[in-house]
Amino acid sequence: MFLARVVGNIWSTKKNEDLVGLKLLMVQLIDHQGRPFGNTMIVADQIGAGIGEDVIVTQGSSARKAIPGKEIPVDASVVGIVDSIEVERSGLLREGTDKS
């Protein structure tokens, strides 16, 4: 799983029939401080995330099983909307910083 920020919606009138009625979002990967990195990606969403929200995304077979009742042809799915992130500072030292 990884963190991402919703940056857009995707509309597709012609698609695989298993995707009909499924919301598609464009997300940007983010780190624990909310800084973007990497590429954007398209994810399936049945939770109701909106633009600007931070989400938890899963990939692979977990993404296909995230929609109850059937396996759908997707590579990534939203499995949660982030309310807050709490990180222990001592475990996140940058190279060259002092622990004291």
C-alpha atoms as one frame of an Amber mdcrd trajectory, in Angstrom:
protein
   0.000   0.000   0.000   1.064   3.576  -0.490  -0.078   7.153   0.044  -1.371
   9.296  -2.806  -3.235  12.563  -3.354  -6.242  12.681  -5.669  -5.460  15.159
  -8.456  -8.254  14.440 -10.922 -11.178  12.387 -12.173 -11.154  10.126 -15.220
 -14.244   9.672 -17.404 -14.492   6.864 -19.943 -17.719   6.159 -21.806 -16.381
   2.995 -23.439 -14.689   0.542 -21.091 -14.648  -3.048 -19.910 -18.135  -3.970
 -18.670 -16.733  -4.879 -15.211 -15.701  -1.223 -14.813 -19.153   0.226 -15.544
 -20.316   2.267 -12.546 -16.845   2.353 -11.027 -15.285   5.773 -10.308 -11.768
   6.264 -11.708  -9.360   8.791 -10.199  -5.952  10.171 -11.116  -3.625  10.197
  -8.100  -0.112  11.498  -7.401   2.110   9.452  -5.105   3.128  11.348  -1.947
   5.557  10.743   0.902   4.718  10.844   4.636   5.031  14.651   4.593   2.646
  15.061   1.667   5.378  15.848  -0.869   4.681  14.496  -4.369   7.082  12.089
  -6.068   7.029   9.685  -8.980   4.364   9.444 -11.636   0.622   9.914 -11.474
  -1.562   6.848 -11.867  -5.191   5.890 -12.424  -6.951   4.029  -9.609 -10.420
   2.586  -9.031 -12.467   4.092  -6.182 -15.674   2.945  -4.480 -15.017   4.852
  -1.261 -15.869   8.293  -2.634 -12.543  10.144  -2.476 -12.397  13.599  -4.023
  -9.825  15.913  -5.549  -7.311  17.144  -2.966  -7.838  14.257  -0.531  -5.000
  11.980   0.555  -5.793   8.296   0.091  -4.376   4.842   0.775  -3.970   2.822
  -2.414  -3.344  -0.883  -2.846  -2.058  -2.632  -5.959  -2.035  -6.064  -7.550
  -4.409  -8.843  -6.527  -5.490  -6.849  -3.461  -6.687  -4.035  -5.763  -8.727
  -6.467  -7.853 -10.390  -7.843  -4.710 -11.047  -4.434  -3.107 -14.449  -4.214
  -4.791 -16.766  -6.736  -3.082 -18.402  -9.467  -5.123 -15.995  -9.876  -8.021
 -12.445  -9.431  -9.193 -12.212  -6.407 -11.468  -9.569  -5.641 -14.117  -7.643
  -2.902 -12.271  -4.038  -2.495 -11.112  -4.748  -0.141  -8.186  -7.695   0.695
  -5.887  -8.382   3.232  -3.151  -8.885   1.397   0.153  -8.976   4.378   2.534
  -9.147   8.151   2.877  -6.445   9.550   5.187  -7.639  11.631   8.153  -4.193
  12.301   9.621  -0.617  11.032   9.650   1.538  10.822  12.758   5.231  10.042
  12.313   7.928   9.574  14.952  10.654  12.114  14.213  13.545  10.046  15.597
  13.014   7.348  12.975  13.177   9.708  10.024  16.617  11.286  10.124  18.085
  12.468   6.875  21.583  11.484   5.865  24.141  13.654   7.594  21.899  14.688
  10.504  22.781  14.190  14.145  20.545  12.056  16.409  21.218  14.119  19.536
